[in-house]
C-alpha cells in the first residue's frame, strides 16, 4: 500500500537524520540549531516552490479537493479501498475533484457524463498516460502500445495490431491453435475428475498458452513449449508483482534517478530472462524470412504468419513511415504475453 511505502521512506529519512545527529558534537548546540533551522527552511522553500510552479503551469482554475499535507499531499490519508474513499470524497467535493500525491496532481471523475467526455468526446486530448517507473522499465521506455505517448508511433503500432495481428484473417489463421489449447485444457480437467482444481490457475495457463501459440505460430514442440511456458510464467508473475507495487519515485520524480526501491534493477534482471526466451525465436524468424535455415513446422509451412513474423517484416520494410527496432518489438511482444 502507498502508506506503507511512505512509512518506509520516512523511516529511512529518520535513520539518516539520527546518523547525522550523532555526528554532530553533543556539546555544539549552535550546530544543532543551524541544522534544524536549515532543514525547516528547505522544507518550506520546497513547498513554496512546488505551489508556485503548479500555480503558474495551470492557467485554468483547478477543481476543489482536500488540501493534504506539505510535500506528501494526500498520500498519508489513502485507505485500502480506494473506490469507497473516492466515492465519499465525491459526495463532499462534487463529481470532479483533485488530489495531490506528492508531486503528482490527480483529478478524479465520478460522473458518467464527465467520463464520457474524457474517454470518448476528448479522447485524443486525454490519450496520453502517465506510466509508472515499473512500466517504463518493462517496456524499454514506453515503446509498447499501452504506455507509448499518443502520436505517429502509437498510431502506426495500433494499425499494425488492428490490421495485421488482430485482423479477421489473422485470427482465422490462429483458430486451430486456440482450439487445440482449449481442447488440451478440457482433457486435463477431465483427467482430474473427483480432484480439487484451481480454476483461476487453469484459466490463466490456458490463456497464456493461447497467447504463446499465437506469438510463436505453433512452431515450438510440445516439450520445449512446456519448458518455455514454465520459465516465462515465473518471469511474468514477478513482473506483474512489480507492476502492482507503489513506488516513491512515481510520486516524487526527482528520486527516480536514484532508484530508491531498486525497481529498475529488478526489472532489468527479469527482462534478461525474457530476452533469453525471445532472442532465439526472433533470430530463428529472421533467418527464416531471409530464406536461411529452411522451413519450420507450423504456420509458416502453411503460408501463414504469426505475430513475430508480422513485426519482423514490418521492421524490414523500407517504406515504413515509423521504423521500429528489436527493442520495440520485444516491448510489443511483452504486452501480448501479459494475461488480460
N, C-alpha and C positions, 0 to 999 in steps of 0.2 A: 504494500500500500504506500501511497505517496507520503503519508505522515510518518511511516516507518523509515523511509529513505531520508526524510528531513531530520528525523531524530538522530539517525546515524551521522548525518553531516554535522549537526550541532554538537554531537558527542566528540567528533573528530576535532572540531574547532575548539571545543572546551579543553581537550587534551593538549592541543598545541598552545592554547593560552596558558595552561598550567606550567608547561615546559618553559615558556618564555618568562613566566612569572618567577620561576625558581632560578632562572639565570640571573635575574636582577638581584643585586645585593639587598638583603632584607633590611639593612640599615639605611639604604638610599631611598628615602621617602620621596624625594623630589623626582627621581627617575620613574618611580611608580605612578606618581601623579601625572607626569608628562605622557607616559604610555597610555594611561586610562583616558586622558583627555584627547589624545591623538586618535584613538580608536573611535571614540564617540563622535569626533568631528568628521572622521572619514565616513562613518555610517550615515550621518546627517547629510553630508555632501553627496554621497552616492544616491540617497533617497531623493534629494532635490534635483539632482541631475537626471534621474530616471523620470521624475514627474514632469520637469520642463521639457525634456525630449519628447515624451509621449504627447504632451500638450501641443507642441509645435508640429508634430507629424500628423495630427488629426485635425483637419480643418472643420469637419462637421462635428457637432456635439455627440458625445458618447451616450449610450443608453444608461439608465440607472443601474445600481448594483451595490453590493456590500463593499465596504472600504477595505477590509482586511488589515494586515499589519505592514509596517515598512519593510521593504526588501522582499520578504517572502510572500506578501499578498495574502490570498485566501487559502493557501496550501495547508496551514495547520488545522483548518476547520473542516476539511473534507472528511466525509464519513465513508463507510464501506459501500452502502447502497446509494450510489451517486444519483440514480434516476429518481429515487424518493426525495433526496435532498434538493435536486434541481426543481422538482415539482413544487416543493414547499417555497423555494425562493421565487418561483414564477407567481405564486399567489401573493407574494409580498411586493415584488418589483414589476410585475407585468409579464406579458408574453415574450418580451425581449429584454435581456439584461446582460451586464458584463461581469466578468470575474477576472481578476488578475492573479496569475500563478507565477510568482517570481517576476521574470521579465516578460512573460507571455501574457498578452491580453486576449481573453477568450470571450466570445459573445454566444450566449445560449438562446436558442429559439424553442419555444414550446407551443407554437401556434401552427396548425395545419396550413393556414394561408401564407404565413411567413416562410415555412419550409418549402411550399410550392414555389414561391417567388425565388428562393435561393437555388433550389436544385433543378428547376425547370425553366422559369422565365429568365433568370440571370445566371444560367449555368456556366457560361464562359467566363463571367466575372469571378465566380467562386470556384472555378475548376481546380485551381492550384491547391495542393495540400501542404501542410507543414510537417514534413517527415521527421520522425524522432531519430535519435542517434543510432539506434539499432537497425532501423530500416535503411538508413544511408549506408551503413557499413555492409549490410547484407546485399544491397543492390548496386554495389560499386559506385556510390554517389548518386543514386536515384535514376539508374538507366533502364528501369523496368517501366511498366505502364502504370502501375498503381501509384508510384511516388514521383514519376517524372513530371516536371513542370509543363503546364499547358503551352503548346507551341508547335512548330513544324515537326520536331522529332516525335512528340507524343501522337500527333495526328497521323504521321507516317506509320508508326508502330501499330496504332489502332487499325489502320487499313490492312496491314499485313495480317493481324489477328482475325479481323472480321471477314475479309475477302479470301484469305488463303487458308489459315489454320482452322477457322471455325465456320467455313462455308458449308453449304449443304453437301457439296461433292466430297469435301474432306471428311465430314462427319460420316457420310455413307461409306467411304473407304475404310474407316476405322470401326465400322459397326461390328464386324466379325470379332475384332479384338475385345470390344466391350462385352459382347455376348459371351465370349469364351470365359472372361473373368467372372461374370455373373454366374455362369454355369459351374465354374470351379468352386465358387463360394457356396452355392447351393449343395454341391456334392459334399463339401467339407461339413456343412451343417447337418446333412442327412447322416453322415457317419458318426455324429455325436448325439444321436437321439438318446434321451434319458440322462444326458450330462448337462451340467450348468455351463452356459456360454455367456461371454461378454459381447452384447450386440453392438455397443458403440465401437469396440475394438475391431470387430469383424467388419463393420461398415467402413471404418477408417482404412483398414487394409485393402478392402475391395476397391475403394475409390483411389487409393494410392496406386494399386497395381494397374487400374484402368488408365490413369494418367501416364504412368511409366510406359505402358504398352503403346499409347498414342505418341509419346515422345520418341521411343526407340523404333517404333514401327513393327514390333513383334520380331525383331531380328536377334534378340538375345535368347539363348537357350534357357530352358526352364531352370536348371540347376544354377546357372550363373545369375539368372534373374532373381532367384530367391536370395542369393548372397548379396547382390546389389541392393535389393529391396530392404533386407535386414540392416545393412550398413546405412543406407540412405534414410530409413525411418528413424534410426537413432540420431543422426545428424539433424534432420528436420525437426525432430521433437525438441532438441536442445535449442535450435534457432527460434522456435515458437516460444519457448520459455523466456528467451532473451527479449523477444518482441513484447511479451506481456508485462515485463517489469517496468516500473517507473524509474527514470534516471534524472539525477540532479542537473545534468548538462542540458536536458530538454527545457528546463525552466530558467536556467542561468547559462546561456550560450557561451559566455566568457570562459566558463570552465571546460568547454568541450575539448580544447586543445590539450588539456592535462589528462583526459580520460580517467577521471577520478575513480569510477567504479569498474574500470577495466573492461567495459563492454566492447570496445573496438578490438582490443587484443583477443578477447574470447571469440568474437565473431570472425576475425581473420583466421584463427585456428580452426574453427568449424568449416570455413569456406575452403580451406586446404583439403579437407575430407571430401567436399563437394567436387572440387577440381579433380581429385583422383577418380571420381566416377564419371564426370562429364568429359574430361580431356580425351580418354581413349575412344569414346563414342564419336566425339566431334572429329577427331583425327581420322577415324575409320570412314565417316561420312565424307570428309573432304577428299580422301583418296578415291572413294567410290564415285564422287562427282567428276573427278578428273580422269576416270577410266582406269584407275590403278587398283590392283588387288582383287579384281573380278567382282562378281555379283554376290551379294549376301542373300540369305533366305528372308522371306517375309514380304513386306510391301514393295520393296524395290524390285524384286523379281516379277511383280505383277504390274509394274509400271506406275505404281502409286508412290506418294511421298508422305513421309512422316514429318513431324514438326521441326526436327533438327535439320532435315534436308531443305525444307522450305526456307528457313532462316539463313542457311549457308548459301543457297542460291541467291537470295536477296542480297547477301553480303558481297557476292561476286559480280553483281550487276553493275555495269559501267554507267547506265543511265539513271541510277538511283538518285533521287533528289537529296536524300539524307542517308549517307553511308553509315553502316554500323560495324562495330568491331567485335572481336571474340568475347571481350569482357561484357559488352552489351548483350550479346547472345546468351551468355551464361546468366546474366541478370534476368532476362526474359524467361529463360527456362526455369529459373528459381521460382518465379511467380506461378508457373503452371504446375510445379510439383507440390505446392502448398495445398493441403486439403481444404475444400470450400464448404 
